[in-house]
Amino acid sequence: MSYEHILVAVDLTEECDPVIKRARELASTDETKISLVHVIEPMAMAFGGDVPMNLSQLQQQQTDQARERMRRVINKYPELIENNVHLPYGQPRQEIHELAKKQGCDLIVVGSHGRHGLALLLGSTSNDVLHGAPCDVLAVRLMKKAE
Ligand code: AMP
């Protein structure tokens, strides 16, 4: 059985390359659709919502940067179609699950870092995405960078 619609979750760092490449390998037929998602986490969420300053300018910069980085990724992988690229705002796990459901994806691909505890195998976001996922999840092992 091959996957019909693969959703690739990317953090838009250079680490998203092995994650996208793995998804392409799994797209065994030309009919397999690949979608990309990067979730922009609202500034207010990161600061706990109670910040005595206007975050709208910072938020705009964050959005512009995400759009620009996503554009570079699309240029690098010509089979990725702009229509299949999503930049929602919110909490990564929730947005990724919702999108996978809405788009009828049968596989979510994420990257995973070696970390401590349970997260030795799965990084925080990948671990989060796995729980309660509406379809299969593949965690692509990301190599630790030399420090
Ligand atoms: P992390 O656990 O945050 O180090 O990220 C591991 C993986 O989770 C990344 O390789 C991506 O596949 C995914 N990921 C992290 N942040 C995001 C994000 N904002 N939007 C979509 N996917 C993400």
Backbone and ligand atoms as CSV (ligand in chain L), in Angstrom:
chain,resi,resn,atom,element,x,y,z
A,1,MET,N,N,0.840,-1.202,0.000
A,1,MET,CA,C,0.000,0.000,0.000
A,1,MET,C,C,0.875,1.252,0.000
A,2,SER,N,N,0.605,2.177,-0.897
A,2,SER,CA,C,1.406,3.396,-0.877
A,2,SER,C,C,0.553,4.556,-0.340
A,3,TYR,N,N,1.226,5.546,0.159
A,3,TYR,CA,C,0.507,6.703,0.713
A,3,TYR,C,C,-0.022,7.589,-0.419
A,4,GLU,N,N,-1.177,8.173,-0.171
A,4,GLU,CA,C,-1.795,9.011,-1.209
A,4,GLU,C,C,-1.522,10.497,-1.003
A,5,HIS,N,N,-1.487,10.887,0.282
A,5,HIS,CA,C,-1.268,12.309,0.568
A,5,HIS,C,C,-0.394,12.445,1.817
A,6,ILE,N,N,0.816,12.915,1.595
A,6,ILE,CA,C,1.793,13.037,2.697
A,6,ILE,C,C,1.884,14.499,3.122
A,7,LEU,N,N,1.741,14.716,4.419
A,7,LEU,CA,C,1.885,16.075,4.964
A,7,LEU,C,C,3.250,16.171,5.654
A,8,VAL,N,N,4.095,17.067,5.166
A,8,VAL,CA,C,5.441,17.217,5.738
A,8,VAL,C,C,5.462,18.461,6.621
A,9,ALA,N,N,5.778,18.262,7.898
A,9,ALA,CA,C,5.848,19.389,8.835
A,9,ALA,C,C,7.291,19.881,8.885
A,10,VAL,N,N,7.472,21.166,8.602
A,10,VAL,CA,C,8.837,21.701,8.541
A,10,VAL,C,C,9.031,22.878,9.498
A,11,ASP,N,N,10.242,22.934,10.085
A,11,ASP,CA,C,10.535,24.059,10.984
A,11,ASP,C,C,11.245,25.194,10.225
A,12,LEU,N,N,11.470,24.980,8.920
A,12,LEU,CA,C,12.088,25.960,8.017
A,12,LEU,C,C,13.554,26.261,8.361
A,13,THR,N,N,14.223,25.358,9.085
A,13,THR,CA,C,15.671,25.461,9.247
A,13,THR,C,C,16.283,24.539,8.182
A,14,GLU,N,N,17.614,24.496,8.119
A,14,GLU,CA,C,18.252,23.614,7.120
A,14,GLU,C,C,17.916,22.143,7.400
A,15,GLU,N,N,17.409,21.875,8.599
A,15,GLU,CA,C,17.065,20.499,8.969
A,15,GLU,C,C,15.827,19.986,8.254
A,16,CYS,N,N,15.109,20.851,7.585
A,16,CYS,CA,C,13.901,20.348,6.919
A,16,CYS,C,C,14.240,19.576,5.647
A,17,ASP,N,N,15.478,19.711,5.130
A,17,ASP,CA,C,15.857,18.987,3.906
A,17,ASP,C,C,15.719,17.474,4.033
A,18,PRO,N,N,16.359,16.849,5.048
A,18,PRO,CA,C,16.195,15.378,5.140
A,18,PRO,C,C,14.752,14.939,5.347
A,19,VAL,N,N,13.950,15.783,5.967
A,19,VAL,CA,C,12.545,15.438,6.221
A,19,VAL,C,C,11.776,15.451,4.893
A,20,ILE,N,N,11.993,16.486,4.090
A,20,ILE,CA,C,11.309,16.573,2.788
A,20,ILE,C,C,11.801,15.453,1.859
A,21,LYS,N,N,13.105,15.200,1.881
A,21,LYS,CA,C,13.672,14.164,0.994
A,21,LYS,C,C,13.084,12.794,1.310
A,22,ARG,N,N,12.894,12.511,2.595
A,22,ARG,CA,C,12.319,11.224,2.997
A,22,ARG,C,C,10.871,11.111,2.494
A,23,ALA,N,N,10.146,12.195,2.590
A,23,ALA,CA,C,8.754,12.190,2.117
A,23,ALA,C,C,8.716,11.940,0.615
A,24,ARG,N,N,9.651,12.536,-0.112
A,24,ARG,CA,C,9.698,12.335,-1.575
A,24,ARG,C,C,9.973,10.873,-1.901
A,25,GLU,N,N,10.857,10.255,-1.120
A,25,GLU,CA,C,11.158,8.832,-1.359
A,25,GLU,C,C,9.918,7.972,-1.135
A,26,LEU,N,N,9.116,8.379,-0.166
A,26,LEU,CA,C,7.911,7.603,0.158
A,26,LEU,C,C,6.784,7.835,-0.839
A,27,ALA,N,N,6.880,8.925,-1.564
A,27,ALA,CA,C,5.858,9.219,-2.577
A,27,ALA,C,C,6.171,8.346,-3.790
A,28,SER,N,N,5.729,7.098,-3.700
A,28,SER,CA,C,6.167,6.104,-4.689
A,28,SER,C,C,5.576,6.324,-6.078
A,29,THR,N,N,4.436,6.948,-6.153
A,29,THR,CA,C,3.851,7.161,-7.486
A,29,THR,C,C,3.680,8.658,-7.730
A,30,ASP,N,N,3.475,9.003,-8.988
A,30,ASP,CA,C,3.275,10.407,-9.342
A,30,ASP,C,C,1.970,10.944,-8.767
A,31,GLU,N,N,1.078,9.990,-8.439
A,31,GLU,CA,C,-0.226,10.416,-7.903
A,31,GLU,C,C,-0.141,10.820,-6.428
A,32,THR,N,N,0.946,10.441,-5.769
A,32,THR,CA,C,1.076,10.791,-4.345
A,32,THR,C,C,1.239,12.303,-4.226
A,33,LYS,N,N,0.365,12.877,-3.410
A,33,LYS,CA,C,0.421,14.325,-3.226
A,33,LYS,C,C,1.298,14.621,-2.002
A,34,ILE,N,N,2.126,15.658,-2.103
A,34,ILE,CA,C,2.923,16.075,-0.939
A,34,ILE,C,C,2.523,17.499,-0.568
A,35,SER,N,N,2.129,17.671,0.686
A,35,SER,CA,C,1.833,19.017,1.184
A,35,SER,C,C,2.847,19.375,2.264
A,36,LEU,N,N,3.060,20.661,2.408
A,36,LEU,CA,C,4.037,21.159,3.385
A,36,LEU,C,C,3.326,22.071,4.372
A,37,VAL,N,N,3.687,21.952,5.638
A,37,VAL,CA,C,3.103,22.873,6.616
A,37,VAL,C,C,4.188,23.394,7.558
A,38,HIS,N,N,4.140,24.694,7.776
A,38,HIS,CA,C,4.930,25.303,8.851
A,38,HIS,C,C,3.960,26.117,9.697
A,39,VAL,N,N,3.943,25.838,10.986
A,39,VAL,CA,C,3.015,26.549,11.870
A,39,VAL,C,C,3.742,27.738,12.493
A,40,ILE,N,N,3.162,28.905,12.303
A,40,ILE,CA,C,3.728,30.118,12.920
A,40,ILE,C,C,3.114,30.243,14.306
A,41,GLU,N,N,3.986,30.209,15.306
A,41,GLU,CA,C,3.478,30.287,16.682
A,41,GLU,C,C,3.323,31.757,17.076
A,42,PRO,N,N,2.094,32.165,17.412
A,42,PRO,CA,C,1.871,33.577,17.748
A,42,PRO,C,C,2.783,34.045,18.873
A,43,MET,N,N,3.354,35.233,18.687
A,43,MET,CA,C,4.265,35.819,19.669
A,43,MET,C,C,3.653,35.829,21.069
A,44,ALA,N,N,2.374,36.219,21.136
A,44,ALA,CA,C,1.713,36.336,22.438
A,44,ALA,C,C,1.714,34.990,23.163
A,45,MET,N,N,1.656,33.899,22.367
A,45,MET,CA,C,1.650,32.559,22.950
A,45,MET,C,C,3.015,32.283,23.578
A,46,ALA,N,N,4.076,32.680,22.847
A,46,ALA,CA,C,5.436,32.448,23.325
A,46,ALA,C,C,5.713,33.242,24.601
A,47,PHE,N,N,5.137,34.448,24.691
A,47,PHE,CA,C,5.382,35.300,25.861
A,47,PHE,C,C,4.331,35.108,26.958
A,48,GLY,N,N,3.464,34.157,26.789
A,48,GLY,CA,C,2.474,33.859,27.809
A,48,GLY,C,C,1.243,34.757,27.762
A,49,GLY,N,N,1.115,35.562,26.746
A,49,GLY,CA,C,-0.106,36.344,26.540
A,49,GLY,C,C,-0.199,37.618,27.347
A,50,ASP,N,N,0.663,37.818,28.337
A,50,ASP,CA,C,0.541,38.986,29.206
A,50,ASP,C,C,1.782,39.869,29.067
A,51,VAL,N,N,1.916,40.513,27.905
A,51,VAL,CA,C,3.128,41.286,27.644
A,51,VAL,C,C,2.792,42.767,27.532
A,52,PRO,N,N,3.500,43.610,28.275
A,52,PRO,CA,C,3.182,45.046,28.240
A,52,PRO,C,C,3.784,45.755,27.031
A,53,MET,N,N,3.703,45.154,25.850
A,53,MET,CA,C,4.179,45.844,24.638
A,53,MET,C,C,3.430,45.326,23.424
A,54,ASN,N,N,3.490,46.126,22.365
A,54,ASN,CA,C,2.784,45.762,21.143
A,54,ASN,C,C,3.645,44.785,20.328
A,55,LEU,N,N,3.115,43.594,20.145
A,55,LEU,CA,C,3.904,42.562,19.475
A,55,LEU,C,C,3.614,42.484,17.973
A,56,SER,N,N,2.740,43.381,17.485
A,56,SER,CA,C,2.300,43.218,16.094
A,56,SER,C,C,3.442,43.357,15.088
A,57,GLN,N,N,4.404,44.264,15.377
A,57,GLN,CA,C,5.523,44.441,14.444
A,57,GLN,C,C,6.403,43.190,14.419
A,58,LEU,N,N,6.672,42.671,15.608
A,58,LEU,CA,C,7.476,41.439,15.720
A,58,LEU,C,C,6.769,40.284,15.021
A,59,GLN,N,N,5.448,40.244,15.214
A,59,GLN,CA,C,4.638,39.187,14.606
A,59,GLN,C,C,4.713,39.265,13.085
A,60,GLN,N,N,4.667,40.494,12.568
A,60,GLN,CA,C,4.746,40.691,11.122
A,60,GLN,C,C,6.106,40.234,10.593
A,61,GLN,N,N,7.177,40.569,11.345
A,61,GLN,CA,C,8.525,40.145,10.929
A,61,GLN,C,C,8.622,38.623,10.896
A,62,GLN,N,N,8.036,37.992,11.907
A,62,GLN,CA,C,8.065,36.536,11.993
A,62,GLN,C,C,7.335,35.912,10.795
A,63,THR,N,N,6.198,36.502,10.444
A,63,THR,CA,C,5.404,36.010,9.310
A,63,THR,C,C,6.160,36.205,7.999
A,64,ASP,N,N,6.740,37.392,7.821
A,64,ASP,CA,C,7.493,37.675,6.586
A,64,ASP,C,C,8.654,36.703,6.431
A,65,GLN,N,N,9.340,36.457,7.547
A,65,GLN,CA,C,10.495,35.545,7.515
A,65,GLN,C,C,10.048,34.120,7.152
A,66,ALA,N,N,8.941,33.689,7.731
A,66,ALA,CA,C,8.429,32.344,7.439
A,66,ALA,C,C,8.045,32.244,5.963
A,67,ARG,N,N,7.383,33.285,5.427
A,67,ARG,CA,C,6.975,33.279,4.007
A,67,ARG,C,C,8.196,33.195,3.098
A,68,GLU,N,N,9.231,33.987,3.426
A,68,GLU,CA,C,10.441,34.034,2.614
A,68,GLU,C,C,11.163,32.681,2.660
A,69,ARG,N,N,11.267,32.112,3.846
A,69,ARG,CA,C,11.936,30.805,3.969
A,69,ARG,C,C,11.157,29.718,3.236
A,70,MET,N,N,9.831,29.792,3.332
A,70,MET,CA,C,8.995,28.800,2.662
A,70,MET,C,C,9.148,28.937,1.150
A,71,ARG,N,N,9.248,30.176,0.673
A,71,ARG,CA,C,9.423,30.413,-0.763
A,71,ARG,C,C,10.713,29.753,-1.260
A,72,ARG,N,N,11.785,29.868,-0.442
A,72,ARG,CA,C,13.065,29.248,-0.811
A,72,ARG,C,C,12.938,27.732,-0.872
A,73,VAL,N,N,12.189,27.171,0.070
A,73,VAL,CA,C,11.994,25.709,0.086
A,73,VAL,C,C,11.243,25.284,-1.173
A,74,ILE,N,N,10.190,26.019,-1.531
A,74,ILE,CA,C,9.394,25.669,-2.719
A,74,ILE,C,C,10.266,25.718,-3.976
A,75,ASN,N,N,11.144,26.725,-4.047
A,75,ASN,CA,C,12.028,26.847,-5.223
A,75,ASN,C,C,12.985,25.673,-5.326
A,76,LYS,N,N,13.350,25.136,-4.172
A,76,LYS,CA,C,14.318,24.036,-4.140
A,76,LYS,C,C,13.693,22.710,-4.566
A,77,TYR,N,N,12.404,22.563,-4.293
A,77,TYR,CA,C,11.728,21.299,-4.603
A,77,TYR,C,C,10.585,21.591,-5.583
A,78,PRO,N,N,10.897,21.526,-6.870
A,78,PRO,CA,C,9.925,21.965,-7.879
A,78,PRO,C,C,8.618,21.168,-7.886
A,79,GLU,N,N,8.648,19.961,-7.338
A,79,GLU,CA,C,7.403,19.173,-7.340
A,79,GLU,C,C,6.416,19.681,-6.285
A,80,LEU,N,N,6.890,20.552,-5.398
A,80,LEU,CA,C,5.982,21.116,-4.399
A,80,LEU,C,C,5.164,22.230,-5.042
A,81,ILE,N,N,3.869,22.097,-4.925
A,81,ILE,CA,C,2.989,23.080,-5.557
A,81,ILE,C,C,2.547,24.089,-4.505
A,82,GLU,N,N,2.586,25.349,-4.881
A,82,GLU,CA,C,2.260,26.437,-3.950
A,82,GLU,C,C,0.924,26.205,-3.225
A,83,ASN,N,N,-0.041,25.641,-3.956
A,83,ASN,CA,C,-1.366,25.377,-3.363
A,83,ASN,C,C,-1.311,24.395,-2.212
A,84,ASN,N,N,-0.270,23.568,-2.211
A,84,ASN,CA,C,-0.163,22.535,-1.180
A,84,ASN,C,C,0.742,22.978,-0.033
A,85,VAL,N,N,0.979,24.268,0.060
A,85,VAL,CA,C,1.867,24.785,1.100
A,85,VAL,C,C,1.049,25.623,2.084
A,86,HIS,N,N,1.194,25.321,3.368
A,86,HIS,CA,C,0.341,25.956,4.378
A,86,HIS,C,C,1.181,26.622,5.468
A,87,LEU,N,N,0.756,27.820,5.856
A,87,LEU,CA,C,1.443,28.565,6.928
A,87,LEU,C,C,0.410,29.028,7.966
A,88,PRO,N,N,-0.188,28.090,8.682
A,88,PRO,CA,C,-1.205,28.515,9.660
A,88,PRO,C,C,-0.566,29.109,10.925
A,89,TYR,N,N,-1.379,29.845,11.683
A,89,TYR,CA,C,-0.949,30.363,12.988
A,89,TYR,C,C,-1.506,29.445,14.057
A,90,GLY,N,N,-0.742,29.225,15.103
A,90,GLY,CA,C,-1.289,28.459,16.216
A,90,GLY,C,C,-0.260,27.564,16.868
A,91,GLN,N,N,-0.779,26.509,17.448
A,91,GLN,CA,C,0.072,25.551,18.164
A,91,GLN,C,C,0.368,24.407,17.189
A,92,PRO,N,N,1.683,24.072,16.975
A,92,PRO,CA,C,2.022,23.115,15.922
A,92,PRO,C,C,1.209,21.817,15.928
A,93,ARG,N,N,1.110,21.135,17.068
A,93,ARG,CA,C,0.403,19.848,17.099
A,93,ARG,C,C,-1.045,19.986,16.600
A,94,GLN,N,N,-1.723,20.966,17.174
A,94,GLN,CA,C,-3.132,21.170,16.853
A,94,GLN,C,C,-3.328,21.514,15.370
A,95,GLU,N,N,-2.515,22.431,14.872
A,95,GLU,CA,C,-2.657,22.875,13.474
A,95,GLU,C,C,-2.308,21.750,12.499
A,96,ILE,N,N,-1.265,20.989,12.840
A,96,ILE,CA,C,-0.838,19.893,11.947
A,96,ILE,C,C,-1.914,18.811,11.906
A,97,HIS,N,N,-2.467,18.456,13.066
A,97,HIS,CA,C,-3.532,17.441,13.103
A,97,HIS,C,C,-4.760,17.911,12.331
A,98,GLU,N,N,-5.129,19.151,12.543
A,98,GLU,CA,C,-6.329,19.691,11.890
A,98,GLU,C,C,-6.168,19.701,10.373
A,99,LEU,N,N,-4.995,20.139,9.935
A,99,LEU,CA,C,-4.731,20.196,8.497
A,99,LEU,C,C,-4.733,18.786,7.899
A,100,ALA,N,N,-4.103,17.840,8.599
A,100,ALA,CA,C,-4.047,16.457,8.104
A,100,ALA,C,C,-5.464,15.913,7.938
A,101,LYS,N,N,-6.335,16.230,8.898
A,101,LYS,CA,C,-7.729,15.754,8.831
A,101,LYS,C,C,-8.447,16.420,7.652
A,102,LYS,N,N,-8.321,17.736,7.587
A,102,LYS,CA,C,-9.034,18.510,6.569
A,102,LYS,C,C,-8.614,18.112,5.154
A,103,GLN,N,N,-7.316,17.824,5.002
A,103,GLN,CA,C,-6.791,17.514,3.665
A,103,GLN,C,C,-6.840,16.018,3.358
A,104,GLY,N,N,-7.280,15.210,4.325
A,104,GLY,CA,C,-7.344,13.756,4.120
A,104,GLY,C,C,-5.964,13.130,3.950
A,105,CYS,N,N,-4.980,13.610,4.709
A,105,CYS,CA,C,-3.622,13.058,4.597
A,105,CYS,C,C,-3.568,11.688,5.262
A,106,ASP,N,N,-2.773,10.783,4.693
A,106,ASP,CA,C,-2.641,9.462,5.322
A,106,ASP,C,C,-1.276,9.268,5.965
A,107,LEU,N,N,-0.407,10.267,5.859
A,107,LEU,CA,C,0.896,10.201,6.545
A,107,LEU,C,C,1.369,11.617,6.882
A,108,ILE,N,N,1.871,11.766,8.117
A,108,ILE,CA,C,2.523,13.030,8.512
A,108,ILE,C,C,4.003,12.704,8.690
A,109,VAL,N,N,4.886,13.492,8.105
A,109,VAL,CA,C,6.323,13.278,8.276
A,109,VAL,C,C,6.902,14.450,9.071
A,110,VAL,N,N,7.631,14.116,10.144
A,110,VAL,CA,C,8.279,15.155,10.969
A,110,VAL,C,C,9.740,14.773,11.193
A,111,GLY,N,N,10.541,15.727,11.625
A,111,GLY,CA,C,11.925,15.440,11.986
A,111,GLY,C,C,11.997,15.142,13.471
A,112,SER,N,N,13.005,14.347,13.879
A,112,SER,CA,C,13.150,14.105,15.325
A,112,SER,C,C,14.616,14.184,15.732
A,113,HIS,N,N,14.832,14.849,16.856
A,113,HIS,CA,C,16.188,15.006,17.400
A,113,HIS,C,C,16.402,14.033,18.538
A,114,GLY,N,N,17.661,13.713,18.806
A,114,GLY,CA,C,17.967,12.938,20.005
A,114,GLY,C,C,17.955,13.888,21.177
A,115,ARG,N,N,17.133,13.604,22.185
A,115,ARG,CA,C,17.082,14.487,23.363
A,115,ARG,C,C,17.105,13.638,24.621
A,116,HIS,N,N,16.724,14.215,25.727
A,116,HIS,CA,C,16.741,13.497,26.996
A,116,HIS,C,C,15.431,12.746,27.241
A,117,GLY,N,N,15.469,11.777,28.147
A,117,GLY,CA,C,14.255,11.041,28.529
A,117,GLY,C,C,13.575,10.394,27.339
A,118,LEU,N,N,12.256,10.449,27.352
A,118,LEU,CA,C,11.460,9.894,26.252
A,118,LEU,C,C,11.822,10.576,24.950
A,119,ALA,N,N,12.201,11.823,25.080
A,119,ALA,CA,C,12.531,12.618,23.904
A,119,ALA,C,C,13.889,12.236,23.309
A,120,LEU,N,N,14.535,11.172,23.873
A,120,LEU,CA,C,15.786,10.693,23.289
A,120,LEU,C,C,15.567,10.346,21.824
A,121,LEU,N,N,14.401,9.777,21.569
A,121,LEU,CA,C,14.091,9.344,20.212
A,121,LEU,C,C,13.303,10.407,19.465
A,122,LEU,N,N,12.391,11.023,20.168
A,122,LEU,CA,C,11.503,11.987,19.516
A,122,LEU,C,C,11.694,13.379,20.113
A,123,GLY,N,N,11.865,14.353,19.271
A,123,GLY,CA,C,11.971,15.735,19.751
A,123,GLY,C,C,10.618,16.185,20.262
A,124,SER,N,N,10.550,17.329,20.862
A,124,SER,CA,C,9.302,17.753,21.497
A,124,SER,C,C,8.138,17.886,20.509
A,125,THR,N,N,8.373,18.529,19.399
A,125,THR,CA,C,7.277,18.719,18.438
A,125,THR,C,C,6.865,17.382,17.824
A,126,SER,N,N,7.855,16.583,17.448
A,126,SER,CA,C,7.525,15.293,16.825
A,126,SER,C,C,6.776,14.398,17.814
A,127,ASN,N,N,7.208,14.429,19.060
A,127,ASN,CA,C,6.533,13.656,20.112
A,127,ASN,C,C,5.081,14.108,20.257
A,128,ASP,N,N,4.926,15.391,20.265
A,128,ASP,CA,C,3.612,16.025,20.390
A,128,ASP,C,C,2.697,15.639,19.221
A,129,VAL,N,N,3.261,15.686,18.018
A,129,VAL,CA,C,2.483,15.406,16.799
A,129,VAL,C,C,2.022,13.954,16.784
A,130,LEU,N,N,2.849,13.062,17.303
A,130,LEU,CA,C,2.525,11.637,17.310
A,130,LEU,C,C,1.256,11.349,18.113
A,131,HIS,N,N,1.104,12.028,19.261
A,131,HIS,CA,C,-0.029,11.731,20.135
A,131,HIS,C,C,-1.339,12.285,19.583
A,132,GLY,N,N,-2.262,11.375,19.387
A,132,GLY,CA,C,-3.580,11.759,18.900
A,132,GLY,C,C,-3.611,12.066,17.408
A,133,ALA,N,N,-2.568,11.660,16.681
A,133,ALA,CA,C,-2.521,11.949,15.238
A,133,ALA,C,C,-3.656,11.227,14.510
A,134,PRO,N,N,-4.252,11.870,13.500
A,134,PRO,CA,C,-5.367,11.260,12.774
A,134,PRO,C,C,-4.918,10.257,11.711
A,135,CYS,N,N,-3.587,10.054,11.567
A,135,CYS,CA,C,-3.085,9.123,10.542
A,135,CYS,C,C,-1.693,8.644,10.975
A,136,ASP,N,N,-1.018,7.901,10.106
A,136,ASP,CA,C,0.342,7.457,10.422
A,136,ASP,C,C,1.261,8.664,10.587
A,137,VAL,N,N,2.300,8.486,11.417
A,137,VAL,CA,C,3.310,9.547,11.581
A,137,VAL,C,C,4.689,8.909,11.404
A,138,LEU,N,N,5.503,9.514,10.575
A,138,LEU,CA,C,6.881,9.050,10.422
A,138,LEU,C,C,7.818,10.107,10.994
A,139,ALA,N,N,8.676,9.670,11.937
A,139,ALA,CA,C,9.659,10.593,12.511
A,139,ALA,C,C,11.007,10.318,11.852
A,140,VAL,N,N,11.507,11.276,11.114
A,140,VAL,CA,C,12.793,11.123,10.420
A,140,VAL,C,C,13.900,11.557,11.378
A,141,ARG,N,N,14.808,10.629,11.653
A,141,ARG,CA,C,15.878,10.904,12.612
A,141,ARG,C,C,16.809,11.970,12.053
A,142,LEU,N,N,16.994,13.045,12.822
A,142,LEU,CA,C,17.893,14.116,12.396
A,142,LEU,C,C,19.204,13.971,13.148
A,143,MET,N,N,20.289,14.065,12.418
A,143,MET,CA,C,21.606,13.908,13.047
A,143,MET,C,C,21.914,15.131,13.901
A,144,LYS,N,N,22.571,14.861,15.029
A,144,LYS,CA,C,22.989,15.954,15.905
A,144,LYS,C,C,24.098,16.733,15.233
A,145,LYS,N,N,24.008,18.050,15.287
A,145,LYS,CA,C,25.079,18.837,14.686
A,145,LYS,C,C,26.298,18.860,15.609
A,146,ALA,N,N,27.508,18.903,15.025
A,146,ALA,CA,C,28.724,18.978,15.859
A,146,ALA,C,C,28.721,20.309,16.602
A,147,GLU,N,N,29.058,20.258,17.904
A,147,GLU,CA,C,29.018,21.509,18.678
A,147,GLU,C,C,30.390,22.116,18.808
L,1,AMP,P1,P,11.506,20.146,17.368
L,1,AMP,O1,O,10.958,19.022,18.178
L,1,AMP,O2,O,10.842,21.440,17.631
L,1,AMP,O3,O,12.983,20.221,17.405
L,1,AMP,O4,O,11.151,19.858,15.838
L,1,AMP,C1,C,11.212,18.578,15.308
L,1,AMP,C2,C,10.374,18.542,14.059
L,1,AMP,O5,O,9.063,19.023,14.319
L,1,AMP,C3,C,10.865,19.399,12.891
L,1,AMP,O6,O,11.857,18.736,12.134
L,1,AMP,C4,C,9.596,19.560,12.097
L,1,AMP,O7,O,9.288,18.379,11.367
L,1,AMP,C5,C,8.552,19.714,13.199
L,1,AMP,N1,N,8.319,21.132,13.552
L,1,AMP,C6,C,8.937,21.883,14.495
L,1,AMP,N2,N,8.435,23.118,14.546
L,1,AMP,C7,C,7.477,23.175,13.598
L,1,AMP,C8,C,6.582,24.195,13.136
L,1,AMP,N3,N,6.571,25.415,13.676
L,1,AMP,N4,N,5.715,23.888,12.148
L,1,AMP,C9,C,5.699,22.660,11.601
L,1,AMP,N5,N,6.516,21.662,11.984
L,1,AMP,C10,C,7.393,21.911,12.962
